Structure formats: structure tokens, C-alpha cells
């Protein structure tokens, strides 16, 4: 393969066809970092409004560092994978404390930031500072797997090393920023997972998969073998205008608020739920119950089967509050950051409105 010619064709294509996204119009490392963190596990059209809100609320890294974590999580609400927001907030505080609020300029220093891996560090280093680091995301893996007809599984340890080596080999070191962006963009809008548009691809003449007619076979992925099922039961207790929350102290939703949680080994029946509620001092005669199963919520290695139990207590009913429960009014629920399934449930059922 004539690398220089392929690099030239790729860069020329990108200059004509790239999407004018806001983080591509800047060399500001902070802005680029924000976009990269937001776009981890997130589609561009979903992440764009979050990026704009974060830039508007925290125009500089010190603004983000000084914000309360609860405020950052609230702004992140609905985007999922909340550890990204917590790590981003911690990294901003680290930059202020250790780098005098100046975003680090060397790959090794960027890589030390919490929540930043090899890909994100390489992206920031190349996009902001034109440093010669090849970035490998899912789009890049797909392009390279077809370009080189590489059958190594992209999600295996050996495959990740192989595709990083191919990306390093293919990198245009004279213009790494444009090259990396172009390769990612090619995978996003032309070399798509299904039905790639090979006729307009700038690399079609050197693509080994196209020459052999095996585009649809690549990339290869190992099938995931582990899928843990968890049964989450949330008690949404309403007594007049009040309800109760607790803040998660661990797990993927750490720092977010939720209704009091009971995790069971299997789906609860109404009778089993009522028995558990008696442990909170609630008498059946003082209670109205409605069971609300939510859609299956899939994570990378687990499936969450979520049920919200709507429990309306009579005004004179007693309740034994659990540890760290927080009593709030229903109308205040809009002010708290919830995991996405619970926020969607509240919005769809208009349960942040005052009770009758």
C-alpha cells in the first residue's frame, strides 16, 4: 500500500465532507477533553447538547472544578455511565491543583488524568497539540479491519494491540490531528457497520476487504459470555406531598439519587413486597400499592430488571425510615439527579408534579 497516497486521499476527503461539530473548530484542550469524555459510549447527536450545556455552564476548567459534584451530576443526567462525570469533575480539580488550572500539554500528563485512557489521551494530544499519537475507537477499528482485511477480534487483548499497531503504521505524522479526525469520520459516515458506502470511500482502491468482497464480515468481535441479571425494587413512597430518597454511595450510579432500594434475587410478587414493607412499619390497611415494571435496562455485563412500587400512605401512617433516607416534597424531585431509568419513569408518569 502506498501510505502517503492513501493518507492524502483520506485527508482530502475529510476536508470536503467532515461534519462541522463545535469541538472540531477549536484547539482548546479543555473543550476537546470535554467532548471526548461526553462522547465515550455516546452517539454524537445525543452528546452534542450536553457538550454545549457544559461549555455554557463551565467555560473553563476552573469553573468545572469549583462546581459541586451534585450540580455536575445533575447536568449529566440522562447521559449514562455516570462514572465519566465523577472522573471528569475529579480531573478538573486535579488540573487546578497540580497544573495551576492549565490543561496539561504532554501525552503522559494527559494520560494521568482520572477517566482518561490511551484513546482519549491520544485524541487530546493530537487534536489540541498536533502530537503524533494514533487514536483507535470503534470507528477506526472498523476502517482498519477492512482496509487490512484483519480478522483479529477487535475486543480481544491481542486484537486491541494489533489495531493500535495498524493505526500507528497508518498515521500521518505530519498532520495527526486531521488524520485521526478523518479516520474516525470515515468510519462514522461511510465505512458503517452495515452496508458501507464503498463507492465514495477515499480508500476504496487500497481496501483489501473491498477487493475480496468481505466487507460485511469485518470487524470480528468476540461474543460476550457474562450477563448478570439483577432485580432492583424501588419504593416510591408518597405521603401527602412528601416522598423519600437516598443517595447511592457505590456502583455505576454512585452520587445519584434514587428511591429506597431493595435488591432481590428474583422478581418480587405483590405478597412478598408487602411483607418487606411491613418491616418499614407500614400496615397494609394504610397503603395503596401499584407495581410498575420498567423496560429492561442493559449494561455492558449485566441486565437490570427494575420495578418501581408506587406506595401511597395514608396521612396518619407511620414509617420507619432507612439509614440515610432523605425526606423531600414530590415537587422537589426535579432538582435531583436520578439514574436514567428512574428519571424517564418520573417524566413519563408526571410524578414530579404536586400530588392531588
KAKA-V949071 format. One record per residue. N is the residue number from 1. RES is the residue in one letter. SS is DSSP state (A for helix, B for strand, O for the rest). Layout:
BEGIN
N&RES&SS ; N&RES&SS
END
This chain:
BEGIN
1&X&O ; 2&X&O ; 3&X&A ; 4&X&A ; 5&X&A ; 6&X&A ; 7&X&A ; 8&X&A ; 9&X&A ; 10&X&A ; 11&X&A ; 12&X&A ; 13&X&A ; 14&X&A ; 15&X&A ; 16&X&A ; 17&X&A ; 18&X&O ; 19&X&O ; 20&X&O ; 21&X&O ; 22&X&A ; 23&X&A ; 24&X&A ; 25&X&O ; 26&X&O ; 27&X&O ; 28&X&O ; 29&X&A ; 30&X&A ; 31&X&A ; 32&X&A ; 33&X&A ; 34&X&A ; 35&X&A ; 36&X&A ; 37&X&A ; 38&X&A ; 39&X&O ; 40&X&O ; 41&X&O ; 42&X&O ; 43&X&O ; 44&X&A ; 45&X&A ; 46&X&A ; 47&X&A ; 48&X&A ; 49&X&A ; 50&X&A ; 51&X&A ; 52&X&A ; 53&X&A ; 54&X&A ; 55&X&A ; 56&X&A ; 57&X&A ; 58&X&O ; 59&X&O ; 60&X&O ; 61&X&A ; 62&X&A ; 63&X&A ; 64&X&A ; 65&X&A ; 66&X&A ; 67&X&O ; 68&X&O ; 69&X&A ; 70&X&A ; 71&X&A ; 72&X&A ; 73&X&A ; 74&X&A ; 75&X&A ; 76&X&A ; 77&X&O ; 78&X&O ; 79&X&O ; 80&X&O ; 81&X&O ; 82&X&O ; 83&X&A ; 84&X&A ; 85&X&A ; 86&X&A ; 87&X&A ; 88&X&A ; 89&X&A ; 90&X&A ; 91&X&A ; 92&X&A ; 93&X&A ; 94&X&A ; 95&X&A ; 96&X&A ; 97&X&A ; 98&X&A ; 99&X&A ; 100&X&O ; 101&X&O ; 102&X&O ; 103&X&O ; 104&X&O ; 105&X&O ; 106&X&O ; 107&X&A ; 108&X&A ; 109&X&A ; 110&X&A ; 111&X&A ; 112&X&O ; 113&X&O ; 114&X&O ; 115&X&O ; 116&X&O ; 117&X&O ; 118&X&A ; 119&X&A ; 120&X&A ; 121&X&A ; 122&X&A ; 123&X&A ; 124&X&A ; 125&X&A ; 126&X&A ; 127&X&A ; 128&X&A ; 129&X&A ; 130&X&O ; 131&X&O ; 132&X&O ; 133&X&O ; 134&X&O ; 135&X&O ; 136&X&O ; 137&X&O ; 138&X&A ; 139&X&A ; 140&X&A ; 141&X&A ; 142&X&A ; 143&X&A ; 144&X&A ; 145&X&A ; 146&X&A ; 147&X&A ; 148&X&O ; 149&X&O ; 150&X&O ; 151&X&O ; 152&X&O ; 153&X&O ; 154&X&O ; 155&X&O ; 156&X&O ; 157&X&A ; 158&X&A ; 159&X&A ; 160&X&A ; 161&X&A ; 162&X&A ; 163&X&A ; 164&X&A ; 165&X&A ; 166&X&A ; 167&X&A ; 168&X&A ; 169&X&A ; 170&X&A ; 171&X&O ; 172&X&O ; 173&X&O ; 174&X&O ; 175&X&O ; 176&X&A ; 177&X&A ; 178&X&A ; 179&X&A ; 180&X&A ; 181&X&A ; 182&X&A ; 183&X&A ; 184&X&A ; 185&X&A ; 186&X&A ; 187&X&A ; 188&X&A ; 189&X&A ; 190&X&O ; 191&X&O ; 192&X&O ; 193&X&O ; 194&X&O ; 195&X&O ; 196&X&O ; 197&X&O ; 198&X&A ; 199&X&A ; 200&X&A ; 201&X&O ; 202&X&O ; 203&X&O ; 204&X&O ; 205&X&O ; 206&X&O ; 207&X&O ; 208&X&A ; 209&X&A ; 210&X&A ; 211&X&A ; 212&X&A ; 213&X&O ; 214&X&O ; 215&X&A ; 216&X&A ; 217&X&A ; 218&X&O ; 219&X&O ; 220&X&O ; 221&X&O ; 222&X&O ; 223&X&O ; 224&X&O ; 225&X&O ; 226&X&O ; 227&X&O ; 228&X&B ; 229&X&B ; 230&X&B ; 231&X&B ; 232&X&B ; 233&X&B ; 234&X&B ; 235&X&B ; 236&X&B ; 237&X&B ; 238&X&B ; 239&X&B ; 240&X&O ; 241&X&O ; 242&X&B ; 243&X&B ; 244&X&B ; 245&X&B ; 246&X&B ; 247&X&B ; 248&X&O ; 249&X&O ; 250&X&O ; 251&X&O ; 252&X&O ; 253&X&O ; 254&X&O ; 255&X&O ; 256&X&O ; 257&X&B ; 258&X&B ; 259&X&O ; 260&X&B ; 261&X&B ; 262&X&B ; 263&X&B ; 264&X&B ; 265&X&O ; 266&X&O ; 267&X&O ; 268&X&O ; 269&X&O ; 270&X&A ; 271&X&A ; 272&X&A ; 273&X&A ; 274&X&A ; 275&X&A ; 276&X&A ; 277&X&A ; 278&X&A ; 279&X&O ; 280&X&O ; 281&X&O ; 282&X&O ; 283&X&O ; 284&X&A ; 285&X&A ; 286&X&A ; 287&X&B ; 288&X&B ; 289&X&B ; 290&X&B ; 291&X&B ; 292&X&B ; 293&X&B ; 294&X&O ; 295&X&O ; 296&X&O ; 297&X&B ; 298&X&B ; 299&X&O ; 300&X&O ; 301&X&O ; 302&X&B ; 303&X&B ; 304&X&B ; 305&X&B ; 306&X&B ; 307&X&B ; 308&X&B ; 309&X&B ; 310&X&B ; 311&X&B ; 312&X&B ; 313&X&B ; 314&X&O ; 315&X&O ; 316&X&O ; 317&X&O ; 318&X&O ; 319&X&O ; 320&X&O ; 321&X&O ; 322&X&O ; 323&X&O ; 324&X&O ; 325&X&O ; 326&X&B ; 327&X&B ; 328&X&B ; 329&X&B ; 330&X&A ; 331&X&A ; 332&X&A ; 333&X&A ; 334&X&A ; 335&X&A ; 336&X&O ; 337&X&O ; 338&X&B ; 339&X&O ; 340&X&A ; 341&X&A ; 342&X&A ; 343&X&A ; 344&X&A ; 345&X&A ; 346&X&A ; 347&X&A ; 348&X&A ; 349&X&A ; 350&X&O ; 351&X&O ; 352&X&O ; 353&X&O ; 354&X&O ; 355&X&O ; 356&X&O
END
